[in-house]
Amino acid sequence: MKSEEDYRVRECVHRATGAPGNYYGGRAYVKQLQRLPSDAALRAAARVTPFFWADAAHINVWLCRDCADELGLTERESDAA
């Protein structure tokens, strides 16, 4: 059985391969997705476990360094998670 905390963490597909990465706040993740052209945003979002954007304030998103770089997320934003 999954805990409530499991439902509040989403991650990119690269975590399963052992890629290094960080947690980012859901709001920062969604904000950066919204800045991308639609095709790039769809590709980036497809690599992360889905969640309702309305829940972003309650979600932490783990991204590998490559995915975070693609979105323009910085280490500073990972501290806000």
N, C-alpha and C positions, 0 to 999 in steps of 0.2 A: 504494500500500500504506500502511495506517495504522500509525503507530508505537504502541508500548506506551502512551506518554503520551496519545494520542488516546483510548484506551480508559478512561482514568482521569478524564476530564473529561466532565461532563454539563452540559446547558444548557437554559434555558427557551426556548420557541418565539419569544420576543420578541427574542432576540439577533440573529436574521436580519434584523430590521427596523431594527437599529442603535440600539436602546434602550440607555440607560446602565445599568450594573449592576456587580456585584462577584462574586467567587468566595467561596463559603462551604464549610466543611468538610462532607463527606457526613454525618457523625454529627450535626452541628448541624441540618442540613436534615431528616434523618429524625426527630430528636427533636421538632422543631417540627411536622412533619406528624402525629406521634402525639398531639399536644395538641389537634388540631382535631377537630370532629365528623366522622364518617366521610364524609358527603357532601362537605363542604368539603375534606377531605384528598384524596379521589378527584379532585376538580376540579383542585386544586393540583398533584398528582402527575402528572396527565395532560398538563400543560404542560411537563414536564421529560423529557428523554431518559431512558428507563428504565434501572435497574440493580438488581442484587440488594442488598437492604438489608444482607445479611451482609458485603458489600464496602464499606460506607459509610466505613470508616476509611481506605480507599485511594482515595476518590473526592473530587474537587472539583466543586462544583455552581455554575455561573454562573447567577445570577438577576438579572433586571432589577429596578429599584427597586420597582416595583409588586408583583411576585411576592414579593420579600423582605419588603416591608411586610405583605403579606397573611399571611405565615407568622410574622411577628413577629421576623424575623432583623435584627440590628443590625450596624452597621459594625464593632463590636468583634468580633463573631463572624466577620466576613469576614477579619479578620487571622489567625484560627486555621486558615484553609484552607491 
